[in-house]
């Protein structure tokens, strides 16, 4: 491979990393704010904030300062106008939260794979972050299940008291 094609490939990899880093940051920030302000859960919110900061550290180890931004070409992104019906459909904070956690997980997977082309240790960091994100999603499911069980149990208890 000549140096021109290797430079083009590096730029393409950096562009992929930049787009997915942005997508991941956005998803994590939405989830962080929902846990912090919507669910008033400082513990998970702090964990998501740490995850965002770990993302920045991992990105800095992959590319020189300004290199990701230089690879960005949003104006010529052929997928920027592609949308799906589900993107516009959210039924509440939980669906927004779930969609953004999954968005972050998918982005972390792309970051993991793309970073293998630049730095193997970076790939391990993104994998670790992806599994932390999975654990947060599982914690959310556990909470939602408990909340639903409590709500189902309450009406029956109230009816029993009135008899």
Phi, psi and omega in degrees: 000132179280168185293329179295314180291327177290326175293320178295319179294317178300316179298319179296317179296317179296324178294319177297315180296315180300312181298318182283331174296316178297315180299318181293314178304313181299312180297316179296320181293319177298313180298317179302313181292325178292316178296318183288308189261328181274316182258354180051048179245096182292330183294307180292322178302315178297320178299320178291323177296318177298320178299317178298319180291323176295324176301314180298319179298315181296322179294321180295331179284344182270324189223150176292157180307128178084350184292322179293315179298321179295331180279346182294137177213062184300327182296331181252019179284114183291350180254004186293337181256008179276125177227163176238162179299319184295335179298328181269358183249110174230134184261356180163184181301323181297318180290325176295316180298310181299315180299321182283328173295318179293322176302316180294318180299314180296318179296320179296325177295317178296317178300318179301311183291314182294324182291339177300335179281345182245321187197112182300324181292329176297321180300319180296322179295317180292324177297315178301316179296321180298318180290329173296321179294320176300319181296323178294319178297320179295320177299319177299314179300318179299317178296316181295321178297316179297318180297316179296319179296318178297316181296322179290325183284328185300311182300322179295321179293320180295319179296322181294327181289329185281350185277000000 
